[in-house]
Amino acid sequence: MNIFRLATVLIASLAMPVMATAQTAPKKPVTKEAAPVAANWPTRTVKLLVGFPGGSTPDMAARTLAEPLSRALGQPVIVENRPGASGNIAADLAAKATDDHTLAVVINGNLTSAKMLYSRLPYDPAKDFTPISLLTTAPLVLVAPVNQPSGNDFFLAARNGGDKWNYGSVGNGSVGHLGMELLKTKAGNLAAVHVPYQGNPQVITALLGGQIQMALVPPGIALPQIKAGKLKAIGLTSGRSALATEIPSLSEADVRNFNLEVWTALVGPARLSKAAQARLALEVPRIIRDNETRQKLFNQGWQAVGTSPEGLSSRIRSETAIMGGIISMRGIKVE
């Protein structure tokens, strides 16, 4: 079943929040004026920094891009893992890079909510990066104990439960936390209380034990229990997805104007040369949209996107505004 495609979407990808519908701006050809300049870049090895360990989904997405990008550029492209601080360490290194050959594959939160969540963030997401391309997206799934109702009836029960209902996440400021706070406003002003856990396995255990009544998690994390009939999938946080055709969307339960995804993007430092920007804007979307690359990403649990720099910039702006509103409304901080 297609739903098993999502089994590899790991917890590391979900350390930060995401929102909005993917924007796939058409690829823009390099102009005649830019082409000779772009041809002069790169002159040596290109480095892709990743803020999560090897085997995480951001890492897999970066490595899927690296090989065909190396062929296109005619220079080695290597992936360097610099895990820590929900990806912010690698993002900071990329923002401060001066060699014109260091880029980063980051997750959504590094570019959207990080500045609002972390009072001592060492970089400015709005000023310190050159957007290159939105690479991949994937939905989450709202899950509940199997004895809960489905669809509209689930949200009626949640409203009736008030603050006696709890929901779990992997911690303050995580996608499960911020996403649920946003969902609460979209599903009739739910009053469920946040309970943080060390990881998604602990969230699943709490669902099974009845300590919490719902959670937003990667579908792959919940699949074994859903298949065994021990957890119920209420709906995907995006529309219907080719990655999980068997699960309905939350909009089918009358949750309107709610879209939540995890995603990866390619960025460079703000000082990245015009030659590098032009070459990458030409090559990266083409590679990501290639059928072979698209299939590899799909097998990892990703939907290939491959926007222009403008498409990524638009996504960052829209999600920053939406998630900033939730962070401000709830007074959420991570230290």
RAUR-V618030 format. One record per residue. N is the residue number from 1. SS is DSSP state (~ for helix, > for strand, _ for the rest). PHI is phi in whole degrees, -180 to 180 (999 if undefined). NEAR is the number of other C-alpha atoms within 10 Angstrom. Layout:
n->[N,N]
ss->[SS,SS]
phi->[PHI,PHI]
near->[NEAR,NEAR]
This chain:
n->[1,2,3,4,5,6,7,8,9,10,11,12,13,14,15,16,17,18,19,20,21,22,23,24,25,26,27,28,29,30,31,32,33,34,35,36,37,38,39,40,41,42,43,44,45,46,47,48,49,50,51,52,53,54,55,56,57,58,59,60,61,62,63,64,65,66,67,68,69,70,71,72,73,74,75,76,77,78,79,80,81,82,83,84,85,86,87,88,89,90,91,92,93,94,95,96,97,98,99,100,101,102,103,104,105,106,107,108,109,110,111,112,113,114,115,116,117,118,119,120,121,122,123,124,125,126,127,128,129,130,131,132,133,134,135,136,137,138,139,140,141,142,143,144,145,146,147,148,149,150,151,152,153,154,155,156,157,158,159,160,161,162,163,164,165,166,167,168,169,170,171,172,173,174,175,176,177,178,179,180,181,182,183,184,185,186,187,188,189,190,191,192,193,194,195,196,197,198,199,200,201,202,203,204,205,206,207,208,209,210,211,212,213,214,215,216,217,218,219,220,221,222,223,224,225,226,227,228,229,230,231,232,233,234,235,236,237,238,239,240,241,242,243,244,245,246,247,248,249,250,251,252,253,254,255,256,257,258,259,260,261,262,263,264,265,266,267,268,269,270,271,272,273,274,275,276,277,278,279,280,281,282,283,284,285,286,287,288,289,290,291,292,293,294,295,296,297,298,299,300,301,302,303,304,305,306,307,308,309,310,311,312,313,314,315,316,317,318,319,320,321,322,323,324,325,326,327,328,329,330,331,332,333,334,335]
ss->[_,~,~,~,~,~,~,~,_,_,~,~,~,~,_,_,_,_,_,_,_,_,_,_,_,_,_,_,_,_,_,~,~,~,~,~,~,~,_,_,_,_,_,_,_,>,>,>,>,>,_,_,_,_,_,_,~,~,~,~,~,~,~,~,~,~,~,~,~,~,~,~,~,_,_,_,>,>,>,>,>,_,_,_,~,~,~,~,~,~,~,~,~,~,~,_,_,_,_,_,_,>,>,>,>,>,>,~,~,~,~,_,_,~,~,~,~,_,_,_,_,_,_,_,_,_,_,_,>,>,>,>,>,>,>,>,>,>,>,_,>,>,>,>,>,_,_,_,_,_,~,~,~,~,~,~,~,~,~,~,~,~,~,~,_,>,>,>,>,_,_,_,_,_,~,~,~,~,~,~,~,~,~,~,~,~,_,_,_,_,_,_,>,>,>,>,_,_,_,~,~,~,~,~,~,~,~,~,~,_,_,_,_,>,>,>,>,_,~,~,~,~,~,~,~,~,~,_,_,_,>,>,>,>,>,>,_,_,_,_,_,_,_,_,_,_,_,_,>,~,~,~,~,_,_,_,_,_,_,_,>,>,>,>,>,>,>,>,>,_,_,_,_,~,~,~,~,~,~,~,~,~,~,~,~,~,~,~,~,_,~,~,~,~,~,~,~,~,~,_,_,_,>,>,_,_,_,_,~,~,~,~,~,~,~,~,~,~,~,~,~,~,~,~,~,~,~,~,~,~,_,_,_,_,_]
phi->[999,-60,-60,-71,-63,-89,-65,-92,-75,-85,-62,-57,-68,-109,-68,-136,-84,-146,-153,91,-86,-59,-114,-105,-67,-65,-65,-103,-69,-69,-71,-61,-70,-81,-57,-63,-67,-61,-66,-85,-128,-89,-110,-159,-58,-100,-108,-109,-82,-130,-87,-138,-67,-58,94,-73,-69,-61,-63,-64,-63,-63,-71,-66,-77,-60,-64,-67,-68,-61,-63,-68,-88,74,-141,-61,-125,-114,-102,-121,-86,-130,-72,135,54,57,92,-71,-65,-65,-62,-66,-61,-67,-62,-96,-66,-122,-90,65,-134,-115,-124,-144,-98,-115,-100,-54,-62,-60,-106,-119,-96,-58,-64,-81,-88,-110,-69,-114,-60,-81,-137,-109,-58,-81,-118,-100,-128,-105,-66,-116,-164,-76,-89,-143,-138,-158,-84,-113,-130,-84,-119,-148,-58,-66,-83,-82,-72,-109,56,-58,-65,-64,-72,-63,-64,-66,-65,-67,-73,54,-83,-82,-87,-123,-130,-111,-151,-88,142,-59,83,-73,-62,-67,-75,-65,-63,-69,-63,-70,-60,-58,-78,-93,-112,95,56,-66,-116,-58,-97,-76,-124,-81,-129,-73,-166,-64,-58,-70,-63,-63,-61,-67,-63,-64,-87,81,-73,-130,-106,-167,-167,-99,-139,-63,-53,-62,-69,-92,-54,-58,-75,-65,-64,-80,77,-103,-130,-116,-88,-81,170,-81,-84,-109,-71,-54,-119,-63,-75,-153,-67,-80,-104,-71,-90,-66,-64,-73,-103,66,-91,-98,56,-129,-145,-133,-140,-95,-152,-121,-144,-104,-135,-126,-68,-59,-85,-56,-65,-62,-62,-65,-60,-65,-67,-69,-64,-80,-84,-65,-61,-62,-66,-63,-84,-61,-58,-66,-64,-57,-69,-61,-66,-61,-65,-87,97,-113,-100,-70,-123,76,-85,-75,-56,-65,-64,-66,-58,-63,-63,-61,-62,-67,-73,-62,-65,-68,-71,-62,-63,-68,-61,-67,-60,-94,64,-86,-139,-126,-115]
near->[8,14,17,16,19,23,17,19,24,21,17,20,26,25,24,28,27,31,29,18,16,23,17,19,18,12,17,13,13,16,10,8,8,15,15,12,15,21,14,11,21,18,12,13,15,21,18,26,28,31,29,26,17,16,13,19,25,27,25,20,25,24,21,19,23,21,15,18,21,15,11,15,19,14,15,16,22,17,21,19,17,18,17,13,13,21,28,24,21,25,31,21,19,27,26,17,17,13,12,21,21,22,27,27,28,30,33,28,31,27,27,26,25,26,20,19,22,14,11,11,16,15,20,14,22,16,10,19,24,22,24,27,27,34,30,26,23,26,30,25,28,22,25,27,25,18,12,18,16,17,19,17,12,15,21,15,15,25,18,13,15,14,13,12,19,20,25,28,27,24,20,20,24,22,27,31,25,27,26,24,23,23,23,18,14,15,20,13,14,23,19,22,17,21,18,19,16,10,14,24,15,15,26,25,12,20,23,17,11,14,16,23,24,28,28,31,28,27,29,21,20,24,19,14,17,18,10,9,12,16,22,23,24,27,25,29,27,22,18,18,18,14,22,20,13,14,18,20,24,25,19,15,17,13,21,12,11,19,23,27,23,24,28,27,25,26,29,27,25,18,15,20,17,14,19,20,20,22,22,25,24,19,18,25,25,17,22,28,16,14,12,12,18,20,16,18,23,19,17,22,29,29,23,28,22,32,29,26,23,18,20,24,19,16,22,23,13,15,22,24,13,16,22,20,13,16,18,12,10,12,10,16,15,13,8]
